[in-house]
Amino acid sequence: MKCAVYRSNKKDMTYLYLPEEADLERVPETLMKMISPLERVLELDLTPDRRLAQEDAAEVIKQIKEQGWFLQMPRQDLPEFLS
């Protein structure tokens, strides 16, 4: 699946994955208000076995197929005793 990745300029470490041919209108308006403005930062060929930094590619593909987009948000901070 060819994907476009957008970075939120409002929320740090937040990325929106869309099929490359899709436009941002398929993303719910309430979500867009939370993360806009967006900047297109990457195009990639996403396969289930592709390694992504923080997400499972198969799960990203599944959610894109089901809802038309995938939102990657920052991971929670490690508990203090692991720091």
Chimera marker file (.cmm) of the C-alpha trace (Angstrom):
<marker_set name="trace">
<marker id="1" x="0.000" y="0.000" z="0.000" r="1" g="1" b="0" radius="0.5"/>
<marker id="2" x="1.403" y="3.360" z="-1.015" r="1" g="1" b="0" radius="0.5"/>
<marker id="3" x="1.043" y="5.815" z="1.874" r="1" g="1" b="0" radius="0.5"/>
<marker id="4" x="1.566" y="9.471" z="2.550" r="1" g="1" b="0" radius="0.5"/>
<marker id="5" x="2.598" y="10.507" z="6.050" r="1" g="1" b="0" radius="0.5"/>
<marker id="6" x="1.732" y="13.915" z="7.475" r="1" g="1" b="0" radius="0.5"/>
<marker id="7" x="3.297" y="15.483" z="10.570" r="1" g="1" b="0" radius="0.5"/>
<marker id="8" x="1.169" y="17.579" z="12.868" r="1" g="1" b="0" radius="0.5"/>
<marker id="9" x="2.654" y="21.024" z="13.383" r="1" g="1" b="0" radius="0.5"/>
<marker id="10" x="0.370" y="21.439" z="16.397" r="1" g="1" b="0" radius="0.5"/>
<marker id="11" x="1.033" y="18.220" z="18.351" r="1" g="1" b="0" radius="0.5"/>
<marker id="12" x="4.600" y="16.947" z="18.709" r="1" g="1" b="0" radius="0.5"/>
<marker id="13" x="5.339" y="13.403" z="17.568" r="1" g="1" b="0" radius="0.5"/>
<marker id="14" x="1.900" y="13.010" z="15.955" r="1" g="1" b="0" radius="0.5"/>
<marker id="15" x="1.675" y="11.596" z="12.432" r="1" g="1" b="0" radius="0.5"/>
<marker id="16" x="-1.247" y="10.848" z="10.145" r="1" g="1" b="0" radius="0.5"/>
<marker id="17" x="-0.983" y="8.016" z="7.590" r="1" g="1" b="0" radius="0.5"/>
<marker id="18" x="-3.244" y="8.064" z="4.517" r="1" g="1" b="0" radius="0.5"/>
<marker id="19" x="-3.347" y="6.124" z="1.265" r="1" g="1" b="0" radius="0.5"/>
<marker id="20" x="-1.182" y="8.156" z="-1.112" r="1" g="1" b="0" radius="0.5"/>
<marker id="21" x="-4.043" y="8.996" z="-3.487" r="1" g="1" b="0" radius="0.5"/>
<marker id="22" x="-6.391" y="10.068" z="-0.662" r="1" g="1" b="0" radius="0.5"/>
<marker id="23" x="-6.979" y="13.634" z="0.395" r="1" g="1" b="0" radius="0.5"/>
<marker id="24" x="-7.296" y="15.009" z="3.892" r="1" g="1" b="0" radius="0.5"/>
<marker id="25" x="-11.081" y="15.354" z="3.561" r="1" g="1" b="0" radius="0.5"/>
<marker id="26" x="-11.497" y="11.694" z="4.544" r="1" g="1" b="0" radius="0.5"/>
<marker id="27" x="-10.173" y="12.480" z="8.046" r="1" g="1" b="0" radius="0.5"/>
<marker id="28" x="-12.876" y="13.442" z="10.587" r="1" g="1" b="0" radius="0.5"/>
<marker id="29" x="-13.188" y="17.192" z="11.075" r="1" g="1" b="0" radius="0.5"/>
<marker id="30" x="-12.800" y="16.954" z="14.857" r="1" g="1" b="0" radius="0.5"/>
<marker id="31" x="-9.492" y="15.126" z="14.458" r="1" g="1" b="0" radius="0.5"/>
<marker id="32" x="-8.260" y="17.635" z="11.892" r="1" g="1" b="0" radius="0.5"/>
<marker id="33" x="-9.003" y="20.478" z="14.304" r="1" g="1" b="0" radius="0.5"/>
<marker id="34" x="-6.871" y="18.753" z="16.943" r="1" g="1" b="0" radius="0.5"/>
<marker id="35" x="-3.815" y="18.082" z="14.748" r="1" g="1" b="0" radius="0.5"/>
<marker id="36" x="-3.822" y="20.744" z="11.988" r="1" g="1" b="0" radius="0.5"/>
<marker id="37" x="-1.855" y="22.262" z="10.437" r="1" g="1" b="0" radius="0.5"/>
<marker id="38" x="-0.273" y="19.228" z="8.806" r="1" g="1" b="0" radius="0.5"/>
<marker id="39" x="2.850" y="18.944" z="6.697" r="1" g="1" b="0" radius="0.5"/>
<marker id="40" x="3.389" y="16.085" z="4.231" r="1" g="1" b="0" radius="0.5"/>
<marker id="41" x="6.736" y="14.626" z="5.201" r="1" g="1" b="0" radius="0.5"/>
<marker id="42" x="7.025" y="11.190" z="3.625" r="1" g="1" b="0" radius="0.5"/>
<marker id="43" x="5.707" y="8.808" z="1.002" r="1" g="1" b="0" radius="0.5"/>
<marker id="44" x="6.334" y="5.106" z="1.449" r="1" g="1" b="0" radius="0.5"/>
<marker id="45" x="5.303" y="1.686" z="0.221" r="1" g="1" b="0" radius="0.5"/>
<marker id="46" x="3.809" y="0.122" z="3.329" r="1" g="1" b="0" radius="0.5"/>
<marker id="47" x="3.859" y="-3.676" z="3.558" r="1" g="1" b="0" radius="0.5"/>
<marker id="48" x="2.978" y="-5.852" z="6.582" r="1" g="1" b="0" radius="0.5"/>
<marker id="49" x="6.625" y="-6.796" z="7.092" r="1" g="1" b="0" radius="0.5"/>
<marker id="50" x="8.016" y="-3.265" z="6.821" r="1" g="1" b="0" radius="0.5"/>
<marker id="51" x="9.710" y="-1.999" z="9.976" r="1" g="1" b="0" radius="0.5"/>
<marker id="52" x="8.354" y="1.257" z="11.337" r="1" g="1" b="0" radius="0.5"/>
<marker id="53" x="9.918" y="3.148" z="14.230" r="1" g="1" b="0" radius="0.5"/>
<marker id="54" x="6.955" y="2.991" z="16.618" r="1" g="1" b="0" radius="0.5"/>
<marker id="55" x="4.097" y="1.107" z="14.996" r="1" g="1" b="0" radius="0.5"/>
<marker id="56" x="3.337" y="-2.340" z="13.651" r="1" g="1" b="0" radius="0.5"/>
<marker id="57" x="2.991" y="-1.934" z="9.876" r="1" g="1" b="0" radius="0.5"/>
<marker id="58" x="0.310" y="-4.638" z="9.645" r="1" g="1" b="0" radius="0.5"/>
<marker id="59" x="-1.811" y="-2.760" z="12.199" r="1" g="1" b="0" radius="0.5"/>
<marker id="60" x="-1.329" y="0.533" z="10.351" r="1" g="1" b="0" radius="0.5"/>
<marker id="61" x="-2.469" y="-1.109" z="7.094" r="1" g="1" b="0" radius="0.5"/>
<marker id="62" x="-5.457" y="-2.716" z="8.834" r="1" g="1" b="0" radius="0.5"/>
<marker id="63" x="-6.646" y="0.590" z="10.284" r="1" g="1" b="0" radius="0.5"/>
<marker id="64" x="-6.157" y="2.437" z="6.998" r="1" g="1" b="0" radius="0.5"/>
<marker id="65" x="-8.271" y="-0.193" z="5.239" r="1" g="1" b="0" radius="0.5"/>
<marker id="66" x="-10.977" y="-0.052" z="7.929" r="1" g="1" b="0" radius="0.5"/>
<marker id="67" x="-11.237" y="3.692" z="8.579" r="1" g="1" b="0" radius="0.5"/>
<marker id="68" x="-9.269" y="5.290" z="5.753" r="1" g="1" b="0" radius="0.5"/>
<marker id="69" x="-6.470" y="6.703" z="7.927" r="1" g="1" b="0" radius="0.5"/>
<marker id="70" x="-4.149" y="5.906" z="10.859" r="1" g="1" b="0" radius="0.5"/>
<marker id="71" x="-3.028" y="8.293" z="13.600" r="1" g="1" b="0" radius="0.5"/>
<marker id="72" x="0.317" y="7.745" z="15.336" r="1" g="1" b="0" radius="0.5"/>
<marker id="73" x="0.585" y="9.566" z="18.639" r="1" g="1" b="0" radius="0.5"/>
<marker id="74" x="3.482" y="9.854" z="21.100" r="1" g="1" b="0" radius="0.5"/>
<marker id="75" x="4.219" y="6.952" z="23.406" r="1" g="1" b="0" radius="0.5"/>
<marker id="76" x="3.646" y="7.485" z="27.103" r="1" g="1" b="0" radius="0.5"/>
<marker id="77" x="6.726" y="8.370" z="29.136" r="1" g="1" b="0" radius="0.5"/>
<marker id="78" x="8.426" y="5.462" z="30.842" r="1" g="1" b="0" radius="0.5"/>
<marker id="79" x="7.579" y="5.034" z="34.517" r="1" g="1" b="0" radius="0.5"/>
<marker id="80" x="10.044" y="6.846" z="36.784" r="1" g="1" b="0" radius="0.5"/>
<marker id="81" x="11.627" y="3.616" z="38.074" r="1" g="1" b="0" radius="0.5"/>
<marker id="82" x="12.647" y="2.648" z="34.510" r="1" g="1" b="0" radius="0.5"/>
<marker id="83" x="14.271" y="5.995" z="33.702" r="1" g="1" b="0" radius="0.5"/>
<link id1="1" id2="2" r="1" g="1" b="0" radius="0.2"/>
<link id1="2" id2="3" r="1" g="1" b="0" radius="0.2"/>
<link id1="3" id2="4" r="1" g="1" b="0" radius="0.2"/>
<link id1="4" id2="5" r="1" g="1" b="0" radius="0.2"/>
<link id1="5" id2="6" r="1" g="1" b="0" radius="0.2"/>
<link id1="6" id2="7" r="1" g="1" b="0" radius="0.2"/>
<link id1="7" id2="8" r="1" g="1" b="0" radius="0.2"/>
<link id1="8" id2="9" r="1" g="1" b="0" radius="0.2"/>
<link id1="9" id2="10" r="1" g="1" b="0" radius="0.2"/>
<link id1="10" id2="11" r="1" g="1" b="0" radius="0.2"/>
<link id1="11" id2="12" r="1" g="1" b="0" radius="0.2"/>
<link id1="12" id2="13" r="1" g="1" b="0" radius="0.2"/>
<link id1="13" id2="14" r="1" g="1" b="0" radius="0.2"/>
<link id1="14" id2="15" r="1" g="1" b="0" radius="0.2"/>
<link id1="15" id2="16" r="1" g="1" b="0" radius="0.2"/>
<link id1="16" id2="17" r="1" g="1" b="0" radius="0.2"/>
<link id1="17" id2="18" r="1" g="1" b="0" radius="0.2"/>
<link id1="18" id2="19" r="1" g="1" b="0" radius="0.2"/>
<link id1="19" id2="20" r="1" g="1" b="0" radius="0.2"/>
<link id1="20" id2="21" r="1" g="1" b="0" radius="0.2"/>
<link id1="21" id2="22" r="1" g="1" b="0" radius="0.2"/>
<link id1="22" id2="23" r="1" g="1" b="0" radius="0.2"/>
<link id1="23" id2="24" r="1" g="1" b="0" radius="0.2"/>
<link id1="24" id2="25" r="1" g="1" b="0" radius="0.2"/>
<link id1="25" id2="26" r="1" g="1" b="0" radius="0.2"/>
<link id1="26" id2="27" r="1" g="1" b="0" radius="0.2"/>
<link id1="27" id2="28" r="1" g="1" b="0" radius="0.2"/>
<link id1="28" id2="29" r="1" g="1" b="0" radius="0.2"/>
<link id1="29" id2="30" r="1" g="1" b="0" radius="0.2"/>
<link id1="30" id2="31" r="1" g="1" b="0" radius="0.2"/>
<link id1="31" id2="32" r="1" g="1" b="0" radius="0.2"/>
<link id1="32" id2="33" r="1" g="1" b="0" radius="0.2"/>
<link id1="33" id2="34" r="1" g="1" b="0" radius="0.2"/>
<link id1="34" id2="35" r="1" g="1" b="0" radius="0.2"/>
<link id1="35" id2="36" r="1" g="1" b="0" radius="0.2"/>
<link id1="36" id2="37" r="1" g="1" b="0" radius="0.2"/>
<link id1="37" id2="38" r="1" g="1" b="0" radius="0.2"/>
<link id1="38" id2="39" r="1" g="1" b="0" radius="0.2"/>
<link id1="39" id2="40" r="1" g="1" b="0" radius="0.2"/>
<link id1="40" id2="41" r="1" g="1" b="0" radius="0.2"/>
<link id1="41" id2="42" r="1" g="1" b="0" radius="0.2"/>
<link id1="42" id2="43" r="1" g="1" b="0" radius="0.2"/>
<link id1="43" id2="44" r="1" g="1" b="0" radius="0.2"/>
<link id1="44" id2="45" r="1" g="1" b="0" radius="0.2"/>
<link id1="45" id2="46" r="1" g="1" b="0" radius="0.2"/>
<link id1="46" id2="47" r="1" g="1" b="0" radius="0.2"/>
<link id1="47" id2="48" r="1" g="1" b="0" radius="0.2"/>
<link id1="48" id2="49" r="1" g="1" b="0" radius="0.2"/>
<link id1="49" id2="50" r="1" g="1" b="0" radius="0.2"/>
<link id1="50" id2="51" r="1" g="1" b="0" radius="0.2"/>
<link id1="51" id2="52" r="1" g="1" b="0" radius="0.2"/>
<link id1="52" id2="53" r="1" g="1" b="0" radius="0.2"/>
<link id1="53" id2="54" r="1" g="1" b="0" radius="0.2"/>
<link id1="54" id2="55" r="1" g="1" b="0" radius="0.2"/>
<link id1="55" id2="56" r="1" g="1" b="0" radius="0.2"/>
<link id1="56" id2="57" r="1" g="1" b="0" radius="0.2"/>
<link id1="57" id2="58" r="1" g="1" b="0" radius="0.2"/>
<link id1="58" id2="59" r="1" g="1" b="0" radius="0.2"/>
<link id1="59" id2="60" r="1" g="1" b="0" radius="0.2"/>
<link id1="60" id2="61" r="1" g="1" b="0" radius="0.2"/>
<link id1="61" id2="62" r="1" g="1" b="0" radius="0.2"/>
<link id1="62" id2="63" r="1" g="1" b="0" radius="0.2"/>
<link id1="63" id2="64" r="1" g="1" b="0" radius="0.2"/>
<link id1="64" id2="65" r="1" g="1" b="0" radius="0.2"/>
<link id1="65" id2="66" r="1" g="1" b="0" radius="0.2"/>
<link id1="66" id2="67" r="1" g="1" b="0" radius="0.2"/>
<link id1="67" id2="68" r="1" g="1" b="0" radius="0.2"/>
<link id1="68" id2="69" r="1" g="1" b="0" radius="0.2"/>
<link id1="69" id2="70" r="1" g="1" b="0" radius="0.2"/>
<link id1="70" id2="71" r="1" g="1" b="0" radius="0.2"/>
<link id1="71" id2="72" r="1" g="1" b="0" radius="0.2"/>
<link id1="72" id2="73" r="1" g="1" b="0" radius="0.2"/>
<link id1="73" id2="74" r="1" g="1" b="0" radius="0.2"/>
<link id1="74" id2="75" r="1" g="1" b="0" radius="0.2"/>
<link id1="75" id2="76" r="1" g="1" b="0" radius="0.2"/>
<link id1="76" id2="77" r="1" g="1" b="0" radius="0.2"/>
<link id1="77" id2="78" r="1" g="1" b="0" radius="0.2"/>
<link id1="78" id2="79" r="1" g="1" b="0" radius="0.2"/>
<link id1="79" id2="80" r="1" g="1" b="0" radius="0.2"/>
<link id1="80" id2="81" r="1" g="1" b="0" radius="0.2"/>
<link id1="81" id2="82" r="1" g="1" b="0" radius="0.2"/>
<link id1="82" id2="83" r="1" g="1" b="0" radius="0.2"/>
</marker_set>
